[in-house]
Amino acid sequence: MTSRRFISIIATTLTLCSISAYSNEPTEQPASLRIACVGDSITFGSGIKDRNANSYPAQLSAMLGKNTTVRNFGVSGATLLKKGDKPYWNQPKYKAALEFKPDVVIIKLGTNDSKPVNWKHKADYVPDYIQLIESFQKLESKPTVWICYPVPAYPGRWGITDKVMKEQVIPLVDEVAKQANVEIINLYSALSDKKEMFPDTVHPNAAGAKVMAETIVAVITSKKL
């Protein structure tokens, strides 16, 4: 699926949602769009009350409307690194995400990779990430893939380190984007200076998840047609 078609569908969906708020007249519906949210516990919605309604994928779904199908494929503790302590590659949700045949994939992995036990394998981060992106790009559905900077931590726990994410993981995400020719969604900046949204210093609450969803919507609908 091309970025142009994706953006066209999203723009039409948002326009129709706006129109329907003021009119009871039937409108022509755009093609359904399938969005896979791939990630760790922050995508899963760990610690969020009623995560089925308030995780970032759930709020993204609500923002984009009924003509999209957003699925949450987040796995708590998952790493991008194949040699990490819980590789996303080995999780059933990875296979499920592929079988979903998405039109769009949003990947947010890197927080758990910042742990010392995992980051000792940092030399593999870029090639592993590129391979993950390509595993989705090779699907028959030809999805558009966006990758995300990790959200900040304040300053972190469980071995997760904001300093490593900011100074080492994020520059490698830049390199991945360059080599894989994909675009970045900057969730780090979106949630910077919002410590109050991180009750356990690592996971954003429902308000933080809303910021994530709003940031993603803004980025993926901002391209010129």
Phi, psi and omega in degrees: 000132182279155177299325181298314180294319179300311182296322178299316180295315180298314181299318179295318179300312182294323177296315181294323177299320179294316180297315185295338179290339184242000185215145175264003181288139177294145179235154178288130184269137177285170177297145179293144183240133182251120183242125178256123177258109184257132180176201184252210183295335179290323173289317179303323181099030181302132178084352181272127177296130183054059184299335179295339177251336191242356173296163181298321178298323179294318179289326175299316179300315180297322180290324184274340173093181191288347181271011173236150173240110181254127179243139180265110178250029178287144180230118181300131178084359187289145175246153170287322183296130177295332179266010178288176184282348175206075185298133176303326182306329186267001186267143178304331181290336175295312178299319180296322179296320177295317182291339177295338181051062185289157170271335182221139176233129176244116184252127176227087179229144179149336181298309180289337178294337182287349177296141180307322181298334180260321188289350173294346177256023187300337178298339181267356188299311182295308180296324178295319181294316179298320179295322178296314178302313182295329179297330176276319181297335181279353180295155179302329181286348178049060186289153167281132182246128170247143175243151187242143165294146174296153175287158179290163171239160188230069355262000182130168175197179182058026182087353177285133188231118178299322181301315179293318180298315183289315189269341184235314182292311183301315176300327178287327174298321175301317180293320177300313181300319180295312183288323183270353180058049175237166183258157184252141170253120188272083177283340179295309180294323182300328183249010174292147180063027178233048182305328182295344179270004182237078186299331179253012179077355182234316186260126175291148176278190182300322178295320177294321177297325176296318177299318177301311181298317180296320179295317180296315179300315181300318182290312187283351176252007187268352184285144178286137178283000000 
